[in-house]
């Protein structure tokens, strides 16, 4: 902890502990030393240590548990809706240590449902890829991807644990990704997914169904099902309301123009009846 001597002492301590967490030396759910123990080890006051720990709690790297102590927090990420197509990049942008494990890679034939999603013929060959994503060594996302073999030839030649599928689609297969269709739903983990994500059966998950279209031929190049642990991921969306509000205003203007005429017509009918 000798670098950055021009920084305040609590900041240097904060960065020192953060590095232990981000490097994996302190894993999630690990109880860290007490303020007194850090104070004695680093030769600083407990007040300085307390401020550093408080900053790390605010950053979400640590969490305090009443009556128990301070623990390394599970990584939790708020995704923008546009970031859901590249999990590795989203983690790296947040300084979360990411890793991947290829669980399954095989060639299958398209079922009716997959053929409809990918706009291929039933029985056409597809690559099926299942990857487990880790954040700070915790398994947090299970990805199941399906790719038409004709649109992504020789996919098996790539190291999918070290290469982003999104980058492959763009850089290697020349896809011009113009449109993405996504739906999100809350589901409980079944036995298989629970084992893969290392959670209990029934654990709450977010399931993201996604189809990515290539602008070159307007055909889907990937259909995937991503399963997020709910204690890890949140999804944030910004919605532009200008168009919605404008349509509502136009509708109100229309109503304001029509209503007086309607009132006059009905009043006239009543008078004629009388």
Secondary structure, 3 states (H helix, E strand, C coil): CCCCCCCCHHHHHHHHHHHHHHCCCCCCCCECCCHHHHHHHHCCCHHHHHHHHHHHHHHCCEEEECCCEEEECCCCEEEEHHHCCCHHHHHHHCCCCEEEEEEEEEEEECCHHHHHHHCCCCCCEEEEEEEEEEECCEEEEEEEEEEECCCCCCHHHCCCCCCCHHHHHHHHCCCCEEEEEEEEEEEECCHHHHHHHCCCCCCEEEEEEEEEEECCCCEEEEEEEEEEECCCEEEECCCCCHHHHHHHHHHHHHHHHHHHHHHHHHHHHHHHHC
